[in-house]
């Protein structure tokens, strides 16, 4: 769900040969997860960067937050920063998003699910993700990220 003040997006372009480049698609996302984790730590959170291949669940094909991928960040075992990457021969574009507001019922209402499947999804997904509004506004989060950007 995209909305004003509801999430913070951060994208990065890393050309091949850059100090942040890694040929390994899994390791290549770690630095950006670490950036988010450092920023969240400065705001009082205790984040963890996922340092393995993606995990999938029954709901992963429907909603990205159902699993966890390389470089993604959790707090209290709930995903708080999602990450995707697109690689070409020239480099990689990494996209991240941190939700401030998290409303699972509002999200599930967008899908054409039977009542039984909606209840199953709610039960399974309730513990998979969380918002970061307790840490501050989009502006507070942005400042924490910018303050911790890698410097050349």
DRENMI-252867 format. One line per 2 residues: number of its first residue (from 0); their letters; for each residue x, y, z of N, C-alpha, C, O. Coordinates in nm, 2 decimals. Example, Ala and Ser with C-alpha at 12.3 -4.5 7.8 and 13.67 -1.06 7.14 Angstrom:
0	as	1.32,-0.57,0.78,1.23,-0.45,0.78,1.32,-0.33,0.78,1.42,-0.33,0.85 ~ 1.28,-0.22,0.71,1.37,-0.11,0.71,1.29,0.00,0.79,1.34,0.11,0.80
END
This chain:
0	xx	0.08,-0.12,0.00,0.00,0.00,0.00,0.09,0.12,0.00,0.18,0.14,0.09 ~ 0.07,0.21,-0.10,0.14,0.33,-0.11,0.06,0.45,-0.07,-0.06,0.46,-0.12
2	xx	0.11,0.53,0.01,0.03,0.65,0.05,0.12,0.76,0.11,0.23,0.72,0.16 ~ 0.08,0.88,0.12,0.16,0.99,0.18,0.20,0.96,0.32,0.11,0.93,0.40
4	xx	0.33,0.97,0.35,0.38,0.95,0.48,0.37,0.80,0.53,0.39,0.78,0.65 ~ 0.33,0.71,0.44,0.31,0.57,0.49,0.43,0.48,0.47,0.44,0.38,0.53
6	xx	0.53,0.53,0.39,0.65,0.45,0.37,0.76,0.54,0.32,0.74,0.65,0.27 ~ 0.88,0.49,0.33,1.00,0.55,0.28,1.07,0.46,0.18,1.10,0.35,0.21
8	xx	1.09,0.51,0.06,1.16,0.44,-0.04,1.30,0.48,-0.06,1.33,0.60,-0.05 ~ 1.39,0.39,-0.08,1.53,0.43,-0.11,1.58,0.34,-0.22,1.57,0.21,-0.21
10	xx	1.63,0.40,-0.33,1.68,0.32,-0.44,1.83,0.36,-0.45,1.87,0.47,-0.42 ~ 1.90,0.26,-0.50,2.05,0.28,-0.53,2.08,0.21,-0.66,2.04,0.10,-0.69
12	xx	2.17,0.28,-0.74,2.23,0.22,-0.86,2.38,0.19,-0.83,2.45,0.28,-0.79 ~ 2.42,0.07,-0.84,2.56,0.03,-0.82,2.61,-0.03,-0.95,2.58,-0.14,-0.99
14	xx	2.70,0.05,-1.01,2.76,0.00,-1.13,2.86,-0.11,-1.10,2.93,-0.12,-1.00 ~ 2.88,-0.20,-1.20,2.99,-0.30,-1.18,3.12,-0.23,-1.16,3.15,-0.13,-1.23
16	xx	3.20,-0.29,-1.07,3.33,-0.23,-1.05,3.32,-0.13,-0.93,3.43,-0.10,-0.88 ~ 3.21,-0.09,-0.89,3.20,0.00,-0.77,3.24,-0.08,-0.64,3.23,-0.20,-0.64
18	xx	3.29,-0.01,-0.54,3.33,-0.07,-0.42,3.21,-0.15,-0.35,3.24,-0.25,-0.28 ~ 3.09,-0.11,-0.38,2.97,-0.17,-0.32,2.93,-0.29,-0.40,2.84,-0.37,-0.36
20	xx	2.98,-0.31,-0.52,2.94,-0.42,-0.61,2.98,-0.55,-0.56,3.09,-0.57,-0.51 ~ 2.89,-0.65,-0.57,2.93,-0.79,-0.54,2.86,-0.87,-0.65,2.75,-0.86,-0.68
22	xx	2.94,-0.96,-0.71,2.89,-1.05,-0.82,2.78,-1.14,-0.76,2.69,-1.19,-0.84 ~ 2.79,-1.18,-0.64,2.69,-1.27,-0.58,2.56,-1.19,-0.55,2.56,-1.09,-0.48
24	xx	2.45,-1.24,-0.61,2.32,-1.17,-0.60,2.27,-1.17,-0.45,2.20,-1.07,-0.41 ~ 2.31,-1.27,-0.37,2.26,-1.27,-0.23,2.35,-1.17,-0.15,2.29,-1.08,-0.09
26	xx	2.48,-1.18,-0.16,2.56,-1.08,-0.08,2.55,-0.94,-0.13,2.57,-0.85,-0.05 ~ 2.52,-0.92,-0.26,2.51,-0.79,-0.32,2.41,-0.70,-0.25,2.42,-0.58,-0.27
28	xx	2.32,-0.75,-0.17,2.21,-0.67,-0.11,2.25,-0.64,0.04,2.18,-0.56,0.10 ~ 2.35,-0.71,0.09,2.38,-0.69,0.23,2.41,-0.55,0.27,2.36,-0.50,0.38
30	xx	2.49,-0.48,0.19,2.54,-0.35,0.23,2.42,-0.25,0.25,2.42,-0.17,0.34 ~ 2.31,-0.27,0.17,2.20,-0.18,0.18,2.11,-0.22,0.30,2.06,-0.13,0.37
32	xx	2.10,-0.34,0.33,2.04,-0.39,0.45,2.11,-0.33,0.57,2.05,-0.29,0.67 ~ 2.24,-0.34,0.57,2.32,-0.29,0.68,2.30,-0.14,0.70,2.30,-0.09,0.81
34	xx	2.29,-0.06,0.59,2.26,0.08,0.60,2.13,0.10,0.67,2.13,0.19,0.76 ~ 2.03,0.03,0.63,1.90,0.05,0.70,1.91,0.01,0.85,1.86,0.08,0.93
36	xx	1.98,-0.10,0.87,1.99,-0.15,1.01,2.06,-0.05,1.10,2.02,-0.02,1.21 ~ 2.17,0.01,1.05,2.24,0.11,1.12,2.15,0.23,1.15,2.15,0.28,1.26
38	xx	2.08,0.28,1.05,1.99,0.39,1.07,1.88,0.36,1.17,1.85,0.44,1.26 ~ 1.82,0.24,1.17,1.72,0.20,1.26,1.78,0.19,1.40,1.71,0.22,1.50
40	xx	1.90,0.14,1.41,1.97,0.13,1.54,1.98,0.27,1.61,1.95,0.28,1.73 ~ 2.01,0.37,1.53,2.03,0.51,1.58,1.89,0.56,1.63,1.89,0.65,1.71
42	xx	1.78,0.50,1.58,1.65,0.54,1.63,1.60,0.46,1.74,1.48,0.47,1.79 ~ 1.68,0.36,1.79,1.64,0.28,1.91,1.59,0.14,1.88,1.55,0.07,1.97
44	xx	1.59,0.10,1.75,1.55,-0.03,1.72,1.66,-0.13,1.73,1.78,-0.09,1.74 ~ 1.63,-0.26,1.73,1.73,-0.37,1.73,1.71,-0.45,1.60,1.66,-0.56,1.61
46	xx	1.76,-0.40,1.49,1.73,-0.47,1.36,1.83,-0.59,1.33,1.94,-0.59,1.39 ~ 1.78,-0.67,1.25,1.86,-0.79,1.20,1.85,-0.79,1.04,1.75,-0.78,0.99
48	xx	1.97,-0.80,0.98,1.97,-0.81,0.83,1.97,-0.96,0.80,2.05,-1.04,0.85 ~ 1.88,-1.00,0.70,1.88,-1.14,0.66,2.00,-1.17,0.57,2.01,-1.10,0.46
50	xx	2.08,-1.26,0.61,2.20,-1.29,0.54,2.20,-1.43,0.48,2.29,-1.51,0.51 ~ 2.10,-1.46,0.40,2.08,-1.59,0.34,1.99,-1.57,0.22,1.94,-1.46,0.19
52	xx	1.98,-1.68,0.15,1.89,-1.68,0.04,1.74,-1.65,0.08,1.71,-1.65,0.20 ~ 1.66,-1.62,-0.01,1.52,-1.59,0.02,1.45,-1.71,0.08,1.47,-1.82,0.04
54	xx	1.36,-1.68,0.17,1.27,-1.78,0.23,1.13,-1.76,0.17,1.09,-1.64,0.15 ~ 1.06,-1.86,0.15,0.93,-1.85,0.09,0.83,-1.92,0.19,0.86,-2.01,0.27
56	xx	0.71,-1.87,0.18,0.60,-1.93,0.26,0.48,-1.95,0.16,0.49,-1.92,0.04 ~ 0.38,-2.01,0.21,0.26,-2.03,0.13,0.21,-1.90,0.06,0.16,-1.91,-0.05
58	xx	0.23,-1.79,0.13,0.17,-1.66,0.08,0.27,-1.58,0.00,0.23,-1.48,-0.05 ~ 0.39,-1.62,-0.01,0.49,-1.54,-0.08,0.46,-1.51,-0.23,0.49,-1.40,-0.27
60	xx	0.39,-1.60,-0.30,0.36,-1.57,-0.44,0.26,-1.45,-0.45,0.24,-1.39,-0.55 ~ 0.18,-1.43,-0.34,0.08,-1.33,-0.34,0.13,-1.20,-0.28,0.09,-1.09,-0.33
62	xx	0.21,-1.20,-0.17,0.25,-1.08,-0.11,0.40,-1.09,-0.07,0.44,-1.19,-0.01 ~ 0.48,-0.99,-0.11,0.62,-1.00,-0.09,0.66,-1.01,0.06,0.77,-1.07,0.09
64	xx	0.59,-0.95,0.15,0.63,-0.95,0.29,0.61,-1.08,0.36,0.64,-1.09,0.47 ~ 0.55,-1.18,0.29,0.53,-1.31,0.35,0.66,-1.39,0.36,0.67,-1.48,0.45
66	xx	0.76,-1.36,0.28,0.89,-1.42,0.30,0.99,-1.32,0.33,0.96,-1.20,0.36 ~ 1.12,-1.36,0.33,1.23,-1.26,0.36,1.35,-1.29,0.27,1.39,-1.41,0.25
68	xx	1.40,-1.19,0.21,1.51,-1.20,0.11,1.64,-1.15,0.16,1.64,-1.08,0.26 ~ 1.74,-1.17,0.09,1.88,-1.12,0.12,1.88,-0.97,0.14,1.83,-0.90,0.06
70	xx	1.94,-0.93,0.25,1.95,-0.78,0.28,1.83,-0.72,0.34,1.83,-0.61,0.39 ~ 1.72,-0.79,0.35,1.60,-0.74,0.41,1.62,-0.73,0.56,1.69,-0.81,0.62
72	xx	1.54,-0.64,0.62,1.56,-0.61,0.76,1.44,-0.64,0.85,1.33,-0.61,0.81 ~ 1.46,-0.71,0.96,1.36,-0.74,1.05,1.39,-0.67,1.19,1.50,-0.64,1.22
74	xx	1.28,-0.65,1.26,1.29,-0.60,1.40,1.19,-0.69,1.47,1.07,-0.70,1.44 ~ 1.24,-0.75,1.58,1.15,-0.85,1.66,1.09,-0.95,1.57,0.98,-0.99,1.58
76	xx	1.18,-1.00,1.47,1.14,-1.11,1.38,1.03,-1.07,1.28,0.97,-1.16,1.21 ~ 1.00,-0.94,1.26,0.90,-0.89,1.16,0.97,-0.81,1.06,1.05,-0.72,1.09
78	xx	0.94,-0.83,0.93,1.00,-0.76,0.83,0.96,-0.61,0.84,0.84,-0.58,0.85 ~ 1.06,-0.52,0.83,1.04,-0.38,0.84,1.09,-0.31,0.71,1.05,-0.19,0.68
80	xx	1.19,-0.37,0.65,1.24,-0.31,0.52,1.25,-0.43,0.42,1.31,-0.53,0.44 ~ 1.18,-0.40,0.31,1.18,-0.50,0.20,1.28,-0.45,0.09,1.31,-0.33,0.09
82	xx	1.34,-0.54,0.02,1.44,-0.51,-0.08,1.43,-0.59,-0.21,1.40,-0.71,-0.20 ~ 1.44,-0.53,-0.32,1.45,-0.60,-0.45,1.57,-0.55,-0.53,1.62,-0.44,-0.50
84	xx	1.61,-0.63,-0.62,1.72,-0.58,-0.71,1.70,-0.63,-0.85,1.64,-0.73,-0.87 ~ 1.74,-0.55,-0.94,1.74,-0.58,-1.08,1.88,-0.56,-1.13,1.94,-0.46,-1.12
86	xx	1.93,-0.67,-1.19,2.07,-0.67,-1.23,2.08,-0.68,-1.38,2.00,-0.75,-1.45 ~ 2.18,-0.60,-1.44,2.21,-0.61,-1.58,2.36,-0.62,-1.59,2.43,-0.63,-1.49
88	xx	2.41,-0.62,-1.72,2.55,-0.63,-1.73,2.62,-0.50,-1.69,2.74,-0.50,-1.66 ~ 2.55,-0.39,-1.68,2.60,-0.27,-1.63,2.61,-0.25,-1.48,2.69,-0.17,-1.43
90	xx	2.52,-0.31,-1.41,2.52,-0.30,-1.27,2.39,-0.35,-1.21,2.32,-0.43,-1.27 ~ 2.35,-0.29,-1.09,2.23,-0.34,-1.02,2.16,-0.22,-0.96,2.22,-0.12,-0.91
92	xx	2.03,-0.22,-0.98,1.94,-0.12,-0.92,1.88,-0.19,-0.80,1.81,-0.29,-0.81 ~ 1.90,-0.14,-0.68,1.84,-0.19,-0.56,1.73,-0.10,-0.51,1.75,0.02,-0.50
94	xx	1.61,-0.15,-0.48,1.50,-0.08,-0.43,1.46,-0.13,-0.29,1.45,-0.25,-0.27 ~ 1.44,-0.04,-0.20,1.40,-0.07,-0.07,1.28,0.01,-0.03,1.26,0.12,-0.08
96	xx	1.20,-0.05,0.07,1.09,0.03,0.12,1.07,-0.01,0.27,1.08,-0.13,0.30 ~ 1.05,0.09,0.35,1.02,0.07,0.49,0.88,0.13,0.52,0.86,0.25,0.49
98	xx	0.79,0.04,0.56,0.66,0.09,0.59,0.65,0.16,0.73,0.71,0.11,0.82 ~ 0.59,0.27,0.74,0.57,0.33,0.87,0.43,0.28,0.93,0.43,0.25,1.05
100	xx	0.33,0.27,0.84,0.20,0.22,0.89,0.19,0.08,0.83,0.22,0.05,0.72 ~ 0.13,-0.01,0.91,0.11,-0.15,0.87,-0.03,-0.19,0.91,-0.06,-0.20,1.03
102	xx	-0.11,-0.21,0.81,-0.25,-0.25,0.83,-0.28,-0.37,0.75,-0.32,-0.36,0.63 ~ -0.26,-0.49,0.81,-0.28,-0.62,0.73,-0.42,-0.63,0.68,-0.44,-0.68,0.57
104	xx	-0.52,-0.60,0.76,-0.66,-0.62,0.72,-0.69,-0.53,0.59,-0.76,-0.57,0.50 ~ -0.64,-0.41,0.59,-0.66,-0.32,0.48,-0.59,-0.38,0.35,-0.65,-0.37,0.24
106	xx	-0.47,-0.43,0.37,-0.40,-0.50,0.26,-0.48,-0.62,0.21,-0.50,-0.64,0.09 ~ -0.52,-0.71,0.30,-0.59,-0.83,0.26,-0.72,-0.80,0.19,-0.77,-0.88,0.11
108	xx	-0.78,-0.69,0.22,-0.91,-0.65,0.16,-0.89,-0.63,0.01,-0.99,-0.63,-0.07 ~ -0.77,-0.61,-0.04,-0.74,-0.58,-0.18,-0.74,-0.71,-0.26,-0.75,-0.71,-0.38
110	xx	-0.73,-0.83,-0.19,-0.72,-0.95,-0.26,-0.85,-1.03,-0.27,-0.93,-1.02,-0.18 ~ -0.87,-1.10,-0.38,-0.99,-1.18,-0.40,-0.97,-1.31,-0.33,-0.94,-1.41,-0.39
112	xx	-1.00,-1.32,-0.20,-0.98,-1.44,-0.12,-1.11,-1.48,-0.06,-1.20,-1.40,-0.03 ~ -1.13,-1.61,-0.05,-1.25,-1.66,0.02,-1.23,-1.62,0.17,-1.12,-1.59,0.22
114	xx	-1.34,-1.62,0.24,-1.34,-1.59,0.39,-1.24,-1.68,0.46,-1.16,-1.64,0.55 ~ -1.24,-1.81,0.42,-1.15,-1.91,0.48,-1.00,-1.87,0.45,-0.92,-1.87,0.54
116	xx	-0.97,-1.84,0.33,-0.83,-1.81,0.29,-0.79,-1.68,0.35,-0.68,-1.66,0.39 ~ -0.88,-1.58,0.36,-0.85,-1.45,0.43,-0.81,-1.47,0.58,-0.72,-1.41,0.63
118	xx	-0.89,-1.56,0.64,-0.86,-1.59,0.78,-0.73,-1.66,0.80,-0.65,-1.63,0.89 ~ -0.70,-1.76,0.71,-0.57,-1.83,0.71,-0.46,-1.73,0.68,-0.35,-1.73,0.75
120	xx	-0.48,-1.64,0.58,-0.37,-1.55,0.55,-0.35,-1.45,0.67,-0.23,-1.43,0.71 ~ -0.45,-1.40,0.73,-0.44,-1.31,0.85,-0.36,-1.38,0.96,-0.28,-1.32,1.02
122	xx	-0.40,-1.51,0.99,-0.33,-1.58,1.10,-0.18,-1.60,1.07,-0.10,-1.59,1.16 ~ -0.15,-1.63,0.94,-0.01,-1.66,0.91,0.07,-1.53,0.89,0.19,-1.52,0.93
124	xx	0.01,-1.42,0.84,0.08,-1.30,0.80,0.09,-1.20,0.91,0.17,-1.11,0.90 ~ 0.01,-1.21,1.01,0.01,-1.11,1.12,0.14,-1.09,1.19,0.17,-0.98,1.23
126	xx	0.22,-1.20,1.19,0.35,-1.19,1.26,0.47,-1.17,1.16,0.59,-1.18,1.20 ~ 0.44,-1.14,1.03,0.55,-1.14,0.93,0.61,-1.00,0.91,0.72,-0.99,0.86
128	xx	0.53,-0.90,0.93,0.58,-0.76,0.90,0.53,-0.66,1.01,0.43,-0.69,1.08 ~ 0.59,-0.54,1.01,0.55,-0.44,1.10,0.58,-0.30,1.04,0.67,-0.29,0.96
130	xx	0.52,-0.20,1.09,0.55,-0.06,1.05,0.65,0.00,1.15,0.67,-0.06,1.26 ~ 0.71,0.11,1.11,0.81,0.17,1.19,0.76,0.31,1.25,0.85,0.39,1.29
132	xx	0.64,0.33,1.26,0.59,0.46,1.30,0.63,0.50,1.45,0.65,0.61,1.48 ~ 0.66,0.39,1.53,0.70,0.42,1.66,0.84,0.48,1.67,0.88,0.55,1.77
134	xx	0.92,0.47,1.56,1.05,0.53,1.55,1.05,0.67,1.50,1.15,0.74,1.51 ~ 0.94,0.72,1.44,0.93,0.86,1.39,0.86,0.86,1.26,0.80,0.77,1.21
136	xx	0.87,0.98,1.20,0.81,1.01,1.07,0.90,0.97,0.96,1.01,0.92,0.98 ~ 0.85,0.98,0.84,0.93,0.96,0.72,1.05,1.05,0.72,1.16,1.00,0.68
138	xx	1.04,1.17,0.76,1.15,1.27,0.76,1.26,1.22,0.86,1.38,1.23,0.84 ~ 1.21,1.17,0.98,1.31,1.12,1.08,1.38,1.00,1.03,1.51,0.99,1.04
140	xx	1.31,0.91,0.97,1.37,0.79,0.91,1.47,0.83,0.80,1.58,0.78,0.79 ~ 1.43,0.92,0.71,1.52,0.97,0.60,1.65,1.02,0.65,1.75,0.99,0.60
142	xx	1.64,1.11,0.75,1.76,1.17,0.81,1.85,1.07,0.87,1.97,1.08,0.85 ~ 1.80,0.96,0.93,1.88,0.86,0.99,1.95,0.78,0.88,2.07,0.75,0.89
144	xx	1.88,0.75,0.77,1.94,0.68,0.66,2.05,0.77,0.59,2.16,0.72,0.57 ~ 2.02,0.89,0.56,2.12,0.98,0.50,2.24,1.00,0.58,2.35,1.00,0.53
146	xx	2.22,1.01,0.71,2.34,1.03,0.81,2.43,0.91,0.80,2.55,0.92,0.84 ~ 2.38,0.80,0.76,2.46,0.67,0.76,2.50,0.62,0.62,2.55,0.51,0.61
148	xx	2.48,0.70,0.52,2.51,0.66,0.38,2.67,0.64,0.37,2.74,0.71,0.44 ~ 2.71,0.54,0.29,2.85,0.52,0.27,2.91,0.64,0.21,2.86,0.70,0.12
150	xx	3.03,0.68,0.25,3.10,0.80,0.20,3.22,0.74,0.12,3.29,0.65,0.16 ~ 3.24,0.81,0.00,3.35,0.77,-0.09,3.49,0.79,-0.02,3.59,0.76,-0.08
END
